Amino acid sequence: MPDSSLSGGDMALVAVVLVVSLAALGFAGYLVKAVLAADQGTVKMREIAQAVQEGAAAYLRRQFKTLAVFAVIVFLLLLLLPVAEGGWETRTGRAIFFLVGALFSASVGFIGMTLATRGNVRVAAAARGGGFLSAFRIAYRTGGVVGMITVGLGLFGAALALLLFDETAPIVLEGFGFGGALLAMFMRVGGGIFTKAADVGADLVGKVEAGIPEDDPRNAATIADNVGDNVGDCAGMAADLFESYAVTLVAALILGQVFFGSEGMVFPLLIAAIGVIASVVGILASNPGKADASGMAPINRGFFTSAAVSLVLVAAASFVYLPSVSDGADLSVSPQVLGFVSVLIGVVLAAAIQQLTGYFTETSRKPVKDIGRSSLTGPATVILSGISLGLESAVYAAVLIGGAVYGAFLIGGGAALYAVALAGCGLLTTAGVIVSMDTFGPVSDNAQGIAEMSGDIDEEGARVLTDLDAVGNTTKAITKGIAIATAVLAATALFGSYNAQITVALDEAGETLGDAFSLVNPNNVVGAVVGAAVVFFFSGLAISAVSRAAGRVVFEVREQFRTKPGIMDYSERPDYGAVVDICTKDSLRELATPGLLAVLAPVAVGFGLGIGPLAAYLVGAIAAGTLMAVFLANSGGAWDNAKKMVEDGAYGGKGSEAHAATVIGDTVGDPFKDTAGPAINPLIKVMNLVALLIAPAIVGLSVGEDANTTARVLIALGAVLIIVISVVISKRRSVVVGGAPSAASDGSLRVSAP
């Protein structure tokens, strides 16, 4: 292995990177001031926004209290798990940086949600009188704050670890990445259950049964729906992309150390620092102009400007910093060309995924128009057309991602997996802009809801908000596609890191890998099948959780309409808090089962079957996760925009049978695109990181003097038992629709089965 100790010059470069990360946080502060300086609108708008702010903050506080228990348990376990290199200092550092990663992930989510719940009312106020340009600018800059905090904290953590731990920093950063990934998965699942339970309940009872608009103040689920947009899309996606950022850097540093020593570790940080600069330029370039043909024009301009700037600067960094000749790995090209072309592959992949996802989810494109047309024959054909669209789009996305991985493999030669990690870093050079695009969606959605509930908006302003919401739906779908691509590249690079960890651990035990990773080994086939199956099981658990929670919301809203007839003529006020309470309790209760499955399934396979089947398990999970995530995200996004198209007047418009059909399609798609689909991203990274963390322990109990088959089997059986118990408890919560609901005195809902 090349010398991996940082030189004085390397230390200085890392210190510069640390300063750049702080500058990103400073730019976020500048954007915060710009957003908060805008007008908050009427008194009624402020009251509604305040209710959303309080509900979102209360939910996240309760969620973080629940997750703190998991964090403490994992922290203690990390102190016990052996490390491939280094002593107790490295082990302690890894455990501490796990808490740092978890804290940063939580902070990104909380800060993003907090500003989004303040930006939404300002967007609504700016739209009054038809102020499209100012409303767009506020919504996008709100997202820009979240984007810059995401890249700033991610880069700060990685640079700080490298400065403090030098050669053992990659191992320490395993904890940092795991903390970010674990929190992101829980926030994705919990926030996704919350937002879609409220959304499904609001749509089914409000739109379909009562025939009132989505954000009508007479619907008791409206506040919960708006709260859910923030805890799911803002907090959840911000945490998701933060951990993608952190995990990709972790994999790049581990593999860079293996193939190129200190230069291989510093170069990914330089790419990330360049990404901060490119993101600032991209955010500033996204200002809309009167000549823009649509709301997507400035967003696309910002994205491609950011990509172009990053490529120019990365080219300079590659040829200035990296050596022209490799003294270690057997490369197909020079390290300079390897660095630049790998990043180029990642940037091109991001652009390609953006265009592909836009094609399948934008209202102006043929696929969504076809789904809208299918509404003329009822909800069944809407659902069938959406599923077929999702399945088809998953194939194209998988081919693009697979092509990027293979391109990195060809250019990388002996350091192919490092090239894959650099491609992931390249894709994330636009991370600040990507997060801005994503947060733009729920902020615009909330702004429309606040305006509609308040009634303080004119027709021109309502049109502005409708247009912004349609653009936001597309940006959310696009960023989900890019997040999936990022997750796959990060997971593939982590798989390479797992291989490196196994090799080091076996060398220390005096053993070789042999044919442990051979595909003809039946155990490995079993591992691959189990890995794919876990993705399906995880998705099913998430969708089932939404179904149960949404059932309770439906019962509650129906009951309020029945017992408070004055709601419809505005003489009585709905109990918004009861629905918020149901969504909060159900989402937090449902967190445990998918979380335990993600963490313990790799433990069961690794200790029970061995290092080879665990490697195959990861491959199966990555392959199935890629296809499943794209399928769920794109079908859900297409259903949502098909509904928007009908609501804008196509095929009879609002209140028509076609509208009811698309609402049902959108209801099916809600948990697809906002709960199960996005949660697969952190799932596959969590499982890869768990494998990376337990690899030395598996090898230690499998070979050498400390081999202990009994201990391995007991650990595996214990993991399986915990998963089974958790699933059984979860299944007992099933609600049979048709029971008689009754509101408990504490505001929660009890449903009695018939």
Secondary structure as the mmCIF struct_conf table of DSSP 4:
data_model
#
loop_
_struct_conf.conf_type_id
_struct_conf.id
_struct_conf.beg_label_comp_id
_struct_conf.beg_label_asym_id
_struct_conf.beg_label_seq_id
_struct_conf.end_label_comp_id
_struct_conf.end_label_asym_id
_struct_conf.end_label_seq_id
BEND BEND1 SER A 5 SER A 5
HELX_RH_AL_P HELX_RH_AL_P1 GLY A 8 LEU A 36
TURN_TY1_P TURN_TY1_P1 ALA A 37 ALA A 37
BEND BEND2 ALA A 38 ALA A 38
HELX_RH_AL_P HELX_RH_AL_P2 VAL A 43 LEU A 80
BEND BEND3 LEU A 81 LEU A 81
BEND BEND4 ALA A 84 GLY A 86
HELX_RH_AL_P HELX_RH_AL_P3 TRP A 88 ALA A 127
TURN_TY1_P TURN_TY1_P2 ARG A 128 GLY A 130
HELX_RH_AL_P HELX_RH_AL_P4 PHE A 132 PHE A 165
HELX_RH_3T_P HELX_RH_3T_P1 ASP A 166 THR A 168
HELX_RH_AL_P HELX_RH_AL_P5 ALA A 169 GLY A 201
HELX_RH_PI_P HELX_RH_PI_P1 ALA A 202 ALA A 210
TURN_TY1_P TURN_TY1_P3 GLU A 214 ASP A 215
TURN_TY1_P TURN_TY1_P4 PRO A 217 ARG A 218
TURN_TY1_P TURN_TY1_P5 ALA A 220 ALA A 221
HELX_RH_AL_P HELX_RH_AL_P6 THR A 222 GLY A 228
HELX_RH_PI_P HELX_RH_PI_P2 ASP A 229 CYS A 234
HELX_RH_AL_P HELX_RH_AL_P7 ALA A 235 PHE A 260
TURN_TY1_P TURN_TY1_P6 GLY A 261 GLY A 261
HELX_RH_AL_P HELX_RH_AL_P8 SER A 262 LEU A 284
TURN_TY1_P TURN_TY1_P7 ALA A 285 SER A 286
TURN_TY1_P TURN_TY1_P8 LYS A 290 ALA A 291
BEND BEND5 ALA A 293 SER A 294
TURN_TY1_P TURN_TY1_P9 GLY A 295 GLY A 295
HELX_RH_AL_P HELX_RH_AL_P9 MET A 296 TYR A 321
BEND BEND6 LEU A 322 LEU A 322
BEND BEND7 SER A 324 VAL A 325
BEND BEND8 ASP A 327 ALA A 329
BEND BEND9 SER A 332 VAL A 333
HELX_RH_AL_P HELX_RH_AL_P10 PRO A 335 THR A 361
TURN_TY1_P TURN_TY1_P10 THR A 363 SER A 364
BEND BEND10 ARG A 365 ARG A 365
HELX_RH_AL_P HELX_RH_AL_P11 LYS A 366 SER A 374
HELX_RH_3T_P HELX_RH_3T_P2 SER A 375 THR A 377
HELX_RH_AL_P HELX_RH_AL_P12 PRO A 379 GLY A 412
HELX_RH_3T_P HELX_RH_3T_P3 GLY A 413 ALA A 415
HELX_RH_AL_P HELX_RH_AL_P13 ALA A 416 LEU A 427
HELX_RH_3T_P HELX_RH_3T_P4 LEU A 428 THR A 430
HELX_RH_AL_P HELX_RH_AL_P14 ALA A 431 SER A 454
HELX_RH_AL_P HELX_RH_AL_P15 GLU A 459 GLU A 508
TURN_TY1_P TURN_TY1_P11 ALA A 509 GLY A 510
TURN_TY1_P TURN_TY1_P12 GLY A 514 PHE A 517
TURN_TY1_P TURN_TY1_P13 LEU A 519 VAL A 520
HELX_RH_AL_P HELX_RH_AL_P16 PRO A 522 THR A 563
HELX_RH_3T_P HELX_RH_3T_P5 PRO A 565 ILE A 567
TURN_TY1_P TURN_TY1_P14 MET A 568 TYR A 570
BEND BEND11 SER A 571 GLU A 572
HELX_RH_AL_P HELX_RH_AL_P17 TYR A 576 ARG A 589
TURN_TY1_P TURN_TY1_P15 GLU A 590 LEU A 591
HELX_RH_AL_P HELX_RH_AL_P18 ALA A 592 LEU A 609
HELX_RH_AL_P HELX_RH_AL_P19 ILE A 611 GLU A 647
TURN_TY1_P TURN_TY1_P16 ASP A 648 GLY A 649
HELX_RH_3T_P HELX_RH_3T_P6 ALA A 650 GLY A 652
TURN_TY1_P TURN_TY1_P17 LYS A 654 GLY A 655
BEND BEND12 SER A 656 SER A 656
HELX_RH_AL_P HELX_RH_AL_P20 GLU A 657 PRO A 671
HELX_RH_PI_P HELX_RH_PI_P3 PHE A 672 ALA A 676
HELX_RH_AL_P HELX_RH_AL_P21 GLY A 677 SER A 702
BEND BEND13 VAL A 703 GLY A 704
TURN_TY1_P TURN_TY1_P18 GLU A 705 ASP A 706
HELX_RH_AL_P HELX_RH_AL_P22 THR A 709 LYS A 731
TURN_TY1_P TURN_TY1_P19 ARG A 732 ARG A 733
TURN_TY1_P TURN_TY1_P20 VAL A 737 GLY A 738
BEND BEND14 GLY A 739 GLY A 739
STRN STRN1 ALA A 740 ALA A 743
TURN_TY1_P TURN_TY1_P21 SER A 745 ASP A 746
BEND BEND15 GLY A 747 GLY A 747
STRN STRN2 LEU A 749 SER A 752
#
